[in-house]
Amino acid sequence: MVSLTRMKLLRLLLLAAMLALLLFISSLWLPQGGVRDCGGSWQPCLKFYRQTPLLVPEEGAEAPPLIPECPGQSFQARRLLRYLKSSLENADDVLLEPYLQSWDQLLKFMESLGTMVGFFSHKVKEKVVLIRELSLKRSLEAHGKRGPPDSSGLQIGAELKDGVVDFSRRTDSGCRTLLRLHRSLLWLKLMLEGLAEGPDADGRYRTPGELSRAAYMVALAPHHPWVLRQAAEFVFLALPDRRYFLQLVCVRSQREAAPVLHAIINALALVHKQTQRILVEHDMLELP
C-alpha cells in the first residue's frame, strides 16, 4: 500500500515537473510583454477573396434555435456561432473583432475542460490579447484616441509592406500571431469533428483524449518541439469523458449533439478556409 502511494506521488511529481518545463519552453513561442513598435501597420480586418459565407440557417442576428443558451456555464455555443458568422459578414473580409470574440468563447470552452488544458489555452489567450492590443494601437494612431477596434480595415499585406513581418525569425507581428491562432482553430475543429462521429464497427466511441491527440498530431504537433509534444500527452490523458463534452453544448445524448456539433464545425470550417486563403496568398503558412 505504501509502495503504491509512493508510485502515485512520484507520478504526480513527474507530471508537475513536465508541466513546469512546458510552460517555461512555451513562453518562448511568442515574445512577451506589451505592444512594441510594430510600425502601426496591423490592421484588424483581413482582405480575402470574395466568397459569400453560408454558415447556418438564418434567424435574424441570432444563432439558430437548435442551439440553446446553456445556463450556469461560461461557454455558450450559441454565442460562438453568432461571432463566427459576424466575422464573415463582409464577403471580402474577415472582421477581426468578431473573430476574436469567437476565440473568447473557444477559450471558455477549453478552460471548461480542466486546468490541464491550460497547456493550450494559456498560449492562445496570450495571442488573442496581443492581437487586440495591436488593433487598439492602430485605432489610437488612426483616430488619436483609444477606442474600440476598427472592423473595416485594409489588407493584411500592410504589415508586409511596412516590413513588420519577418520570414526568418520570430516576431510579435499580427500576421505571425494570427497564424498560430489559425492552427489552433484547426485543432479544435478536428477534435469536434471526431466528437460528432458515430461509433466504430464494434459500437465503441473514441474518447475525447484519443480525438484530441489525433487532431493535435495533424494541426499542432508538426510545429512543436519534441518536449512539448510529449507534455501534450498528459493533457490528452486528463480530458473529461464524452458526456462532459455533450453537456457543454447543452445536450443529453450523442444523437442530440450531432446537429449542434455540425453547426459549430461548419462555421469553424468556413472561417478556417477564409483565413487559409489569405495566408497562402501571402505565403505565410510557415512564418517562424
C-alpha positions in Angstrom: 0.0 0.0 0.0 2.8 2.4 0.9 4.6 1.4 -2.3 1.5 2.1 -4.4 1.0 5.5 -2.7 4.7 6.4 -3.3 4.3 5.5 -7.0 1.3 7.8 -7.3 3.2 10.6 -5.6 6.2 10.1 -8.0 3.8 10.2 -11.0 2.3 13.5 -9.7 5.7 15.0 -9.2 6.8 14.0 -12.7 3.6 15.5 -14.1 4.2 18.7 -12.2 7.8 18.9 -13.4 6.8 18.3 -17.0 4.1 21.0 -16.8 6.6 23.5 -15.3 9.0 22.7 -18.1 6.5 23.0 -20.9 5.2 26.4 -19.5 8.8 27.6 -19.5 9.5 26.4 -23.0 6.1 27.6 -24.3 7.0 31.1 -23.2 9.5 31.1 -26.0 6.8 30.6 -28.6 5.8 34.2 -28.7 7.7 37.3 -27.4 6.1 38.5 -24.2 5.2 42.0 -23.0 3.1 44.8 -24.3 2.7 46.1 -27.8 6.0 47.1 -29.3 6.7 49.5 -32.1 5.4 47.5 -35.0 5.1 50.4 -37.4 1.4 50.8 -36.6 0.5 48.6 -39.6 -1.5 45.8 -38.0 -5.0 46.1 -39.4 -7.9 44.5 -37.6 -9.6 43.3 -40.8 -8.2 40.9 -43.3 -8.8 41.1 -47.0 -9.8 37.9 -48.7 -11.0 36.5 -52.0 -14.7 37.2 -52.5 -16.8 34.4 -51.0 -20.4 34.5 -49.8 -20.5 32.8 -46.5 -23.1 30.2 -45.7 -22.9 29.2 -42.1 -26.2 28.1 -40.6 -29.8 28.8 -41.3 -30.7 32.5 -40.8 -32.6 33.6 -37.7 -32.2 37.3 -37.6 -29.0 38.2 -35.8 -29.3 35.2 -33.6 -27.9 31.7 -33.8 -30.4 29.0 -35.0 -33.0 27.9 -32.4 -31.5 24.4 -32.3 -28.6 26.0 -30.3 -29.9 26.8 -26.9 -28.5 29.2 -24.3 -26.9 26.9 -21.7 -27.5 28.3 -18.2 -24.9 28.0 -15.5 -21.7 27.9 -17.7 -19.4 30.4 -19.3 -19.1 28.7 -22.7 -22.1 29.3 -25.0 -22.2 27.5 -28.4 -25.0 29.9 -29.5 -22.7 32.9 -29.0 -19.8 31.2 -30.6 -21.8 30.7 -33.8 -23.0 34.3 -33.8 -19.5 35.6 -33.6 -18.2 33.3 -36.3 -20.9 34.3 -38.6 -20.3 38.0 -37.9 -16.7 37.7 -38.7 -17.7 36.8 -42.3 -20.5 39.4 -42.7 -18.4 41.3 -45.3 -17.8 38.8 -48.1 -14.4 40.4 -48.9 -13.1 40.4 -45.3 -12.7 38.5 -42.1 -13.5 41.1 -39.4 -11.1 40.8 -36.6 -13.2 41.8 -33.5 -15.9 39.1 -34.0 -13.2 36.7 -34.9 -11.5 37.4 -31.5 -14.9 37.2 -29.8 -15.2 33.7 -31.3 -11.9 32.9 -29.7 -13.2 34.3 -26.3 -15.9 31.6 -26.5 -13.4 28.9 -27.6 -11.2 29.8 -24.7 -14.1 29.4 -22.3 -14.7 26.0 -23.9 -11.1 25.0 -23.4 -11.0 26.3 -19.9 -14.1 24.3 -19.0 -12.2 21.1 -19.7 -10.0 21.5 -16.6 -6.7 23.0 -15.6 -4.6 20.6 -17.6 -5.9 22.2 -20.8 -4.2 25.3 -19.7 -1.3 23.9 -21.7 -3.1 25.0 -24.8 -5.4 27.8 -23.6 -2.7 29.8 -21.9 -0.8 30.5 -25.1 -4.0 31.0 -27.1 -5.1 33.7 -24.7 -1.8 35.5 -25.0 -2.2 35.6 -28.7 -5.8 36.9 -28.6 -4.7 39.6 -26.1 -1.7 40.6 -28.3 -3.8 41.0 -31.5 -6.3 43.1 -29.6 -3.6 45.3 -28.3 -2.2 45.7 -31.8 -5.6 46.6 -33.1 -6.2 49.1 -30.3 -2.8 50.7 -31.0 -3.8 51.0 -34.7 -7.1 52.7 -33.7 -5.2 55.1 -31.4 -2.8 56.1 -34.2 -5.6 56.5 -36.7 -8.1 58.4 -34.6 -6.0 60.0 -31.9 -7.8 58.2 -29.1 -8.1 54.7 -27.7 -11.4 53.3 -28.8 -13.0 50.0 -29.8 -11.1 48.1 -32.5 -11.9 49.1 -36.1 -13.6 46.3 -38.0 -13.2 47.6 -41.5 -9.5 47.8 -42.1 -7.2 47.2 -45.1 -5.4 44.1 -46.3 -3.1 42.1 -44.2 -0.5 42.9 -46.7 0.0 46.2 -44.9 2.3 44.5 -42.4 4.3 43.1 -45.3 4.6 46.5 -46.9 5.8 48.1 -43.7 8.4 45.4 -43.0 6.8 44.2 -39.8 6.7 40.6 -40.8 10.0 38.7 -40.7 10.1 35.4 -42.6 13.4 34.4 -41.0 12.9 35.0 -37.2 10.1 35.2 -34.7 8.4 38.5 -34.1 5.2 39.6 -32.4 3.6 40.7 -35.7 -0.2 40.4 -36.1 0.4 38.0 -39.1 2.5 35.6 -37.1 0.1 35.6 -34.2 -2.8 35.0 -36.5 -1.1 32.0 -38.0 -0.8 30.4 -34.5 -4.5 31.0 -33.8 -5.3 29.6 -37.2 -3.5 26.3 -36.4 -5.3 26.1 -33.0 -8.6 26.6 -34.7 -7.9 23.6 -36.9 -7.1 21.5 -33.8 -10.4 22.4 -32.2 -12.3 21.8 -35.5 -10.8 18.4 -36.0 -11.5 17.4 -32.4 -15.1 18.4 -32.6 -15.5 16.5 -35.9 -14.4 13.4 -34.0 -16.9 14.1 -31.3 -19.7 14.3 -33.9 -18.8 10.9 -35.3 -20.8 7.8 -34.5 -19.3 4.6 -33.0 -16.9 2.3 -34.9 -17.8 -1.2 -36.2 -17.6 -2.6 -32.6 -20.0 0.0 -31.3 -17.2 1.9 -29.5 -16.9 5.7 -29.4 -13.4 7.2 -29.5 -12.6 9.0 -26.2 -12.1 12.8 -26.2 -8.4 12.1 -25.3 -8.0 10.0 -28.4 -9.7 12.5 -30.6 -7.7 15.4 -29.2 -4.5 13.5 -29.7 -5.3 12.7 -33.3 -6.3 16.3 -34.0 -3.1 17.6 -32.3 -0.9 15.3 -34.5 -2.4 16.9 -37.6 -2.8 20.6 -36.6 -0.1 21.4 -34.0 2.4 18.7 -33.5 4.3 19.4 -36.7 5.0 22.9 -35.4 6.0 21.9 -31.8 9.3 20.6 -30.5 9.6 17.1 -29.1 9.4 18.2 -25.4 6.0 20.0 -26.0 4.7 17.0 -27.9 5.5 14.7 -25.0 4.0 17.1 -22.5 0.8 17.3 -24.5 0.2 13.6 -23.9 -0.6 14.5 -20.2 -3.3 16.8 -21.4 -5.0 14.1 -23.5 -5.0 11.7 -20.6 -6.6 14.3 -18.3 -9.5 15.2 -20.6 -13.0 14.5 -19.3 -15.3 11.9 -20.8 -17.6 12.3 -23.8 -20.7 13.0 -21.6 -19.0 16.1 -20.2 -18.4 17.5 -23.7 -22.0 16.9 -24.6 -23.1 18.9 -21.5 -21.0 21.9 -22.7 -23.3 22.2 -25.7 -26.4 21.6 -23.6 -27.4 18.2 -25.0 -28.0 14.8 -23.3 -27.1 12.3 -26.0 -24.9 11.8 -29.0 -28.0 12.0 -31.2 -28.9 15.4 -29.8 -25.3 16.5 -30.1 -24.9 15.8 -33.8 -26.8 18.8 -35.3 -25.2 21.2 -32.7 -21.7 20.0 -33.3 -22.1 20.0 -37.1 -23.3 23.6 -37.0 -20.2 24.6 -35.0 -17.9 22.6 -37.2 -19.4 24.1 -40.4 -18.9 27.6 -39.0 -15.3 26.9 -37.9 -14.5 25.3 -41.3 -15.7 28.4 -43.2 -13.6 30.8 -41.0 -10.6 28.5 -41.3 -10.9 28.3 -45.0 -11.1 32.1 -45.4 -8.0 32.5 -43.2 -6.2 29.8 -45.0 -6.7 31.6 -48.3 -5.2 34.8 -47.1 -2.2 33.1 -45.5 -1.5 31.1 -48.7 -1.9 34.2 -50.8 0.9 36.0 -48.8 3.0 32.8 -48.4 2.6 33.0 -44.6 1.8 29.4 -43.6 5.4 28.8 -42.4 6.2 32.0 -40.6 8.7 31.2 -37.8 
